[in-house]
């Protein structure tokens, strides 16, 4: 459990509060609009109305007490930049700022952000990957160009073991889980596990290697 400050409660800020609460984090939400704070009240331990471009408002929040501070101001980049810079100067331990463009990200990182997230871009990329091939059911990009895909097995794998399919050598990816039709997950299946045609495979690998699998799946539609 962490103590987290979320500044700016738009759509992203609201979803962030909801999901952080699911992991038992203690959240304070701040926005200049009382109306925007209302939807997150069930998920936060504290909600405050305030203009965080005002240094006095930021200082009143006890910035140094939070493990992470999220800056989710999306409709005014100048305000986002100012708050990111101010909050770091005041003593924030770790600042994550929302960006919509690469130039914004670079400026935020130069002015106090420890990390930048692109929620709109990330969702668009995930949707594009998922719907580019009918047999890709989920996609998660991890750090350092590593991705996890949930896929249907290629026809040439069906009825063979993971070892005999030679997936790792031929495709550069590893099977980390098998999902049965009823949704049951079997993690880290052994090399002798025989791949069934009605299962989904959770595979992990470098982005470029995983994309080759997507192309193969597209051809087999």
Residue pairs with C-beta under 8 A, 6 or more apart in sequence:
1 23
1 24
1 25
1 26
2 25
2 26
2 67
2 68
3 25
3 26
3 28
3 65
3 66
3 67
4 20
4 25
4 26
4 27
4 28
4 66
4 67
4 68
4 69
4 70
5 27
5 28
5 30
5 61
5 63
5 66
5 68
5 69
5 70
6 13
6 16
6 17
6 20
6 27
6 28
6 29
6 30
6 44
6 70
6 72
7 13
7 30
7 31
7 52
7 69
7 70
7 71
7 72
7 73
7 83
7 87
8 30
8 31
8 52
8 71
8 72
8 73
8 74
8 80
8 98
9 17
9 29
9 30
9 31
9 33
9 36
9 37
9 39
9 40
9 72
10 36
10 72
10 73
10 74
10 75
12 72
12 74
12 98
12 119
13 29
13 31
13 40
13 70
13 72
14 36
14 39
14 40
16 70
16 72
17 27
17 29
17 40
17 43
17 44
18 40
18 43
20 27
20 43
21 27
21 42
21 43
21 44
26 45
27 40
27 43
27 44
27 45
27 46
28 44
28 45
28 46
28 47
28 48
28 61
28 66
29 37
29 40
29 44
29 46
29 47
29 48
30 47
30 48
30 49
30 50
30 52
30 61
31 37
31 49
31 50
32 49
32 50
32 51
32 52
33 49
34 49
37 47
37 49
40 47
41 47
48 61
50 57
50 60
50 61
51 57
52 58
52 73
52 79
52 83
52 86
52 87
53 79
53 82
53 83
53 86
55 86
55 90
58 83
58 86
58 87
58 90
59 90
63 69
63 87
63 90
63 91
63 92
64 90
64 91
64 92
64 93
66 92
66 93
67 93
67 94
68 93
68 94
68 95
68 96
69 87
69 92
69 93
69 94
69 95
69 96
70 96
70 97
70 98
71 80
71 83
71 84
71 87
71 95
71 96
71 97
71 98
71 113
72 98
73 79
73 80
73 83
73 98
74 80
74 98
74 100
77 100
77 104
80 97
80 98
80 104
80 108
81 104
81 107
81 108
81 111
84 95
84 97
84 108
84 111
84 112
84 113
85 111
85 112
86 112
87 95
87 112
88 95
88 111
88 112
88 113
89 112
92 112
94 114
94 115
95 112
95 113
95 114
95 115
96 113
96 114
96 115
96 116
96 117
97 108
97 113
97 115
97 116
97 117
98 116
98 117
98 118
98 119
99 105
99 108
99 116
99 117
99 118
100 118
100 120
100 121
104 116
105 116
105 118
108 116
109 116
122 141
125 141
126 139
126 140
126 141
129 136
129 139
129 149
129 214
130 136
130 137
130 138
130 139
132 214
132 218
133 214
133 215
133 217
133 218
133 221
134 217
134 218
134 221
135 151
135 152
135 217
135 220
135 221
136 149
136 150
136 151
136 214
136 217
137 150
137 151
137 152
137 200
138 149
138 150
139 147
139 148
139 149
139 150
140 147
140 148
141 147
141 207
142 148
142 204
145 206
145 207
145 208
146 204
146 205
146 206
146 207
147 204
147 205
147 206
147 207
147 210
148 176
148 202
148 203
148 204
149 202
149 203
149 204
149 210
149 213
149 214
150 179
150 200
150 201
150 202
151 200
151 201
151 203
151 213
151 214
151 217
152 197
152 200
152 201
152 217
153 195
153 196
153 197
153 199
153 201
154 213
154 216
154 217
154 220
155 197
155 220
156 165
157 165
157 167
157 195
158 195
158 196
158 197
159 194
159 195
159 196
159 197
160 194
160 195
161 191
161 192
161 193
161 194
161 195
162 175
162 189
162 190
162 191
162 192
162 193
162 195
163 191
163 192
165 195
167 173
167 174
167 175
167 203
168 174
171 205
171 209
171 212
171 213
172 205
172 206
172 209
172 212
173 203
173 204
173 205
173 209
173 210
173 213
174 203
174 204
174 205
175 189
175 193
175 201
175 202
175 203
176 187
176 188
176 202
176 203
176 204
177 185
177 186
177 187
177 188
177 189
177 201
177 202
178 185
178 186
178 189
178 193
178 195
178 199
178 200
178 201
178 202
179 185
179 186
179 199
179 200
179 201
179 202
180 186
180 198
180 199
181 198
181 199
185 202
186 193
195 201
203 210
203 213
204 210
